[in-house]
Amino acid sequence: MATATNHKAGGSGQVLLSIENLKVAYGGIQAVKGVTLEVREGELVSLIGANGAGKTTSLKAVTGIQPIADGDVKYLGKSLKGQGAWDLAKQGLVMIPEGRGTFTRMTITENLQMGAYTRNDQEIDADIDKVFTIFPRLKERRDQLAGTMSGGEQQMLAMGRALMARPKVLLLDEPSMGLSPIMVDKIFEVVADIHQQGVTMLLVEQNASRALAVADRGYVMESGLITMTGRGQQLLSDPKVRAAYLGE
């Protein structure tokens, strides 16, 4: 059975990202009401919940897109308050936003190069080749404009571009949204592969069954609050989770 909200991670790795009693408001409406969670080195942590639960708002607060009303977000033990997405990317905290956010008038290769914009080393071309190994379809269309690609292909590109930044922690916001079942299979296959390569990840996803199946640990969010947390498989088999999110 999943434990209470104040559950601590069972892993022994260093805590890379911690959200501490986070509160976020839009005008007079409190969208996030005191969320606490953590992501340890090497973990894949899934944050699930219905549309409007506050998942994406929480990620926006982590990356500085949305102001924090109260609480704190810490990365590598230091508060992120006052830092923007540019600062975070340089430190290895990289987000793949909902809606992909590709540069539509740039080619696939140019988008990948933009992912390495904060780097100054000699291995960028080699890393592009690695992305093409993960996503052969991108290699086939390397000179195609991103805006002419399908939604699934743009999601692949967004993931590849994020990997070009060599993230310490990768934040994924609803990567399966709007995709065909076949493409969802591919995206989660890649998520699992990236995790197995040692990349620490926080996955925000409405598709609870897929998100929990690949997760080391998971959090359930409802109406701006964390209501359950536990191991991924533990939550996946919990009757309350199955009834609320898996239609059982």
C-alpha positions in Angstrom: 0.0 0.0 0.0 1.3 3.5 -0.8 2.4 5.5 2.1 1.4 9.0 3.3 2.5 12.3 1.9 5.6 12.7 4.0 7.2 9.5 2.6 10.9 9.7 2.0 12.7 8.0 -0.9 14.0 4.6 -0.1 17.0 4.9 -2.4 20.5 5.7 -1.1 21.4 8.1 -3.9 22.0 11.8 -3.4 18.9 14.0 -3.6 19.3 16.1 -6.7 16.0 17.8 -6.8 13.7 18.6 -3.9 10.4 20.4 -3.8 9.6 21.6 -0.3 6.0 22.7 0.6 5.6 24.4 -2.8 2.7 26.8 -3.2 1.8 28.4 -6.5 -1.1 30.8 -7.2 -2.7 32.2 -10.3 -4.3 35.5 -9.1 -6.4 34.5 -6.1 -6.5 30.8 -7.0 -4.0 28.5 -5.4 -3.1 25.9 -8.0 -0.4 24.1 -5.9 -1.1 23.9 -2.2 2.0 22.7 -0.5 3.7 20.0 -2.6 6.7 18.1 -1.2 8.7 15.6 -3.3 12.2 14.6 -4.1 14.2 13.0 -6.9 17.4 11.1 -6.1 20.3 10.5 -8.4 19.6 7.8 -10.9 15.8 7.6 -10.2 12.9 7.9 -12.6 10.1 9.5 -10.6 6.6 9.9 -12.0 4.1 12.5 -11.0 0.7 11.5 -12.1 -2.8 13.1 -11.7 -5.8 14.2 -13.7 -5.8 17.3 -15.9 -5.8 20.4 -13.7 -4.2 18.7 -10.7 -1.3 21.1 -10.7 1.4 18.9 -12.2 2.5 21.2 -15.0 2.3 24.3 -12.7 4.7 22.5 -10.3 7.2 22.0 -13.1 6.8 25.6 -14.3 7.6 26.7 -10.7 10.7 24.4 -10.6 12.1 26.0 -13.8 11.2 29.6 -12.9 8.5 30.1 -15.5 5.8 30.4 -12.8 6.6 32.4 -9.6 6.6 30.5 -6.3 4.2 31.9 -3.7 5.7 29.9 -0.8 8.0 27.0 -0.2 11.2 26.3 -2.1 12.7 24.3 -4.8 16.3 23.0 -4.4 18.7 21.6 -7.0 21.9 20.0 -5.8 21.1 21.4 -2.3 20.7 25.0 -3.4 17.6 27.1 -3.8 16.5 27.8 -7.4 14.5 31.0 -6.4 15.4 33.8 -8.7 17.0 31.7 -11.4 15.6 31.3 -14.9 15.5 28.5 -17.4 18.8 29.6 -19.0 20.6 29.3 -15.6 19.1 25.9 -14.9 20.1 24.5 -18.3 23.7 25.5 -17.7 23.6 23.6 -14.4 22.1 20.4 -16.0 18.5 20.8 -15.0 16.7 20.5 -18.4 12.9 20.5 -19.2 11.0 19.1 -22.2 7.9 21.2 -22.1 4.3 20.1 -22.8 3.8 20.9 -26.5 7.4 20.1 -27.3 8.6 23.6 -28.0 10.7 22.8 -31.1 12.1 25.6 -33.3 9.7 25.1 -36.2 11.7 27.1 -38.8 15.0 25.3 -38.0 16.0 21.9 -39.3 16.2 18.8 -37.1 20.0 19.1 -37.0 19.8 22.8 -36.1 17.3 22.1 -33.3 19.8 19.5 -31.8 22.6 22.0 -32.1 20.5 24.5 -30.1 20.2 21.9 -27.4 24.0 22.1 -27.0 24.0 25.9 -26.9 25.3 26.1 -23.4 28.2 23.7 -24.1 31.7 24.5 -25.2 33.3 21.2 -26.0 34.3 19.1 -29.0 31.8 16.3 -28.6 28.6 18.0 -29.9 28.7 16.3 -33.3 29.3 12.9 -31.6 26.3 13.5 -29.3 24.1 14.4 -32.3 25.1 11.0 -33.8 24.0 9.3 -30.5 20.6 11.0 -30.7 20.3 9.8 -34.3 21.0 6.3 -33.1 18.2 6.6 -30.5 15.9 8.1 -33.1 16.7 6.8 -36.6 13.7 8.7 -38.0 15.4 12.0 -37.1 18.5 10.9 -38.9 16.5 10.2 -42.0 15.1 13.7 -42.0 18.0 15.6 -40.5 17.6 18.5 -43.0 13.8 18.7 -42.7 12.2 21.7 -40.9 10.9 20.8 -37.5 7.6 22.5 -38.2 6.8 20.1 -41.0 7.1 17.0 -38.8 4.3 15.1 -37.0 3.6 15.5 -33.4 5.4 12.3 -32.5 8.4 13.2 -34.5 8.5 16.6 -32.8 8.4 14.9 -29.4 11.4 12.7 -30.5 13.2 15.9 -31.5 12.4 17.6 -28.2 13.7 14.7 -26.3 16.8 14.5 -28.5 17.4 18.3 -28.1 17.2 18.0 -24.3 19.7 15.1 -24.3 22.1 17.3 -26.2 22.4 19.5 -23.0 23.7 16.4 -21.1 21.2 16.8 -18.3 21.8 15.8 -14.7 18.1 15.9 -14.2 15.6 15.7 -17.1 12.1 17.0 -16.6 9.4 15.7 -19.0 6.0 17.3 -19.1 3.3 15.1 -20.7 5.4 13.5 -23.4 2.6 11.2 -24.6 0.0 13.9 -25.0 -1.8 13.9 -28.4 0.3 11.0 -29.8 -0.9 7.8 -31.5 -0.7 4.5 -29.5 2.3 3.4 -31.6 4.1 6.6 -31.0 3.3 6.5 -27.2 4.9 3.0 -27.2 8.1 4.5 -28.8 8.3 7.5 -26.5 8.0 5.3 -23.3 10.5 2.9 -24.7 13.0 5.7 -25.1 12.2 7.1 -21.7 13.0 3.7 -20.2 16.2 3.4 -22.2 17.4 6.9 -21.2 16.7 6.0 -17.6 18.7 2.8 -17.9 21.6 4.8 -19.2 21.7 6.6 -15.8 19.8 9.8 -16.5 17.8 11.0 -13.5 14.2 11.9 -14.5 11.0 13.5 -13.2 8.2 12.5 -15.5 4.8 14.4 -15.3 2.2 12.3 -17.1 -1.6 11.8 -17.3 -1.1 8.3 -18.7 -0.8 6.7 -15.2 -0.3 3.1 -16.2 2.6 3.9 -18.6 4.2 6.4 -16.2 4.1 4.2 -13.2 5.3 1.1 -15.1 8.6 2.8 -15.9 9.0 4.6 -12.6 11.2 3.7 -9.6 8.8 5.8 -7.5 5.7 7.8 -8.1 3.6 10.6 -6.6 -0.2 11.0 -7.1 -1.4 14.6 -7.2 -4.9 15.8 -6.7 -6.2 19.4 -6.6 -2.8 20.8 -5.9 -1.7 18.3 -3.3 0.3 15.1 -3.1 -2.2 12.4 -1.9 -0.2 9.2 -2.3 3.4 8.2 -2.9 5.3 4.9 -3.2 7.2 2.6 -5.5 6.0 2.7 -9.1 4.8 -0.9 -9.2 3.3 -0.5 -5.7 1.1 2.4 -6.9 0.3 0.7 -10.1 -1.3 -2.2 -8.2 -3.0 0.0 -5.6 -6.8 -0.3 -5.9 -7.4 3.5 -5.3 -5.0 4.4 -8.1 -6.4 1.8 -10.4 -10.0 3.0 -9.8 -9.1 6.7 -10.2 -6.7 6.6 -13.1 -6.9 3.2 -14.8 -10.7 2.9 -15.0 -11.0 -0.2 -12.8 
